[in-house]
Amino acid sequence: MNAKEIRELSVAELNEKLADLKDELYKLRFQHAINQLDNPMRITAVKKDIARVQTIIREAELKDSANA
């Protein structure tokens, strides 16, 4: 996912996406711990996606507080 795609989502969708990504990261870490993970770089990619989503959520919060 890139930032442009993420910015098109609503805040509720972003929070749902964030929960999904955190769940995926948990599962990937578990697979990595028991040596069943095929692509360990996927962990890094998911972490970066989580950071992107959190950044966009924060930008939306700041934009709402500036408008109020």
Buried (B, 14 or more C-beta within 10 A) or exposed (E): EEEEEBEEBEEEEBEEBBEBBEEBBEEBEEBEEEEEBEEEEBBEEBEEBBEBBEEBBEEBEEEEEEEE
